[in-house]
Amino acid sequence: MLGRVANNLFWMSRYLERAENNARIVEAYLRRSLAESDQAVQNWIEVLGVLGQKDAYETSKGEFEQRAIINFILRDKTNPISVLNLIQQSRQNARIVRGALTREAWQAINDLWLSMQMIFKSPININELPLILAKVQQGSALVRGVLDGTMLRNDIFYFLRAGTAIERGDNTARIIHKNYFLFLPSAFLAREDRSISKVEAVLDSAGAMRAYNWLNKGRVDPGSVILFLVADKSTPRSLSYCYQDIVRQLTALEEVYDTSFDACQKAKQVQAGLNSSSTGGLHLDELQNFAHSFIQNNAQLSDLIETEFKFYR
């Protein structure tokens, strides 16, 4: 496969996953802002921080205001990582490699892009926001489902899956990193209802609330939440599950090309570190450094994949 084809497949799936993740984070903080009306603007500033868009917003818009923040994150064309622009970039990548996708897959992502253009044509009304966010997530899930249901299990599929898993792991780690203070041992001693709601918002942001409740009977314990998001191998949103999938896809690529890749070894090293976390190697008072280190290693793996598979040739 040509490197530029692999590049477009890899980033098509990353952009699509990022758009869905950003919409889910906005949805989680929307619910939180409705419950904490006195902290509404501060909650939306936190969203910008989680998404890494606070400085860009302040430079572009200046004053922090709820509706302006929502529109900046979701539909602002000057924001390269707005949900609208991410879906457009994903569709552009798909168009370039249209011949590598099934007809159904191309139609699904093109339909998503067309619907988002209509939805985000006008500034967003806060009352319409839940429905809009649901459509973003449903459209992304539809594309992912069509890819899973119609694509051959070959190198094309492996690059798509690797991109999704790397982006999803990055998203979960950034959510943990921005909210690490909720899980410090000292926070356990004076936990209040509002603190619990913030921990629940972390699960919501990661798309793991229902799955966590199934396994823990609705009992929200900060230590259990972190263990679930980091080490649980049954939820596709955990760091361990993401790296289990990444190693699987890179191993499959080694078999396809009959070559060993440093990227696969790097992924196995990260996976081994995550496995040690599930057996007591993760200390909550070191959580911020742990999440930061994971984000760095994940980015290095992405760069290594781009280099080894010659994405820009």
Secondary structure, 3 states (H helix, E strand, C coil): CCHHHHHHHHHHHHHHHHHHHHHHHHHHHHHHHHHCHHHHHHHHHHHHHHCCCHHHHHHHHCCCCHHHHHHHHHCCCCCCCCHHHHHHHHHHHHHHCHHHCCHHHHHHHHHHHHHHHHHCCCCCCHHHHHHHHHHHHHHHHHHHHHHHHHCCCCHHHHHHHHHHHHHHHHHHHHHHHHCHHHHCHHHHHCCCHHHHHHHHHHHHHCCCHHHHHHHHCCCCCHHHHHHHHHHCCCCCCCHHHHHHHHHHHHHHHHHHHCCCCHHHHHHHHHHHHHHHHHHHHCCHHHHHHHHHHHHHHHHHHHHHHHHHCCCCC
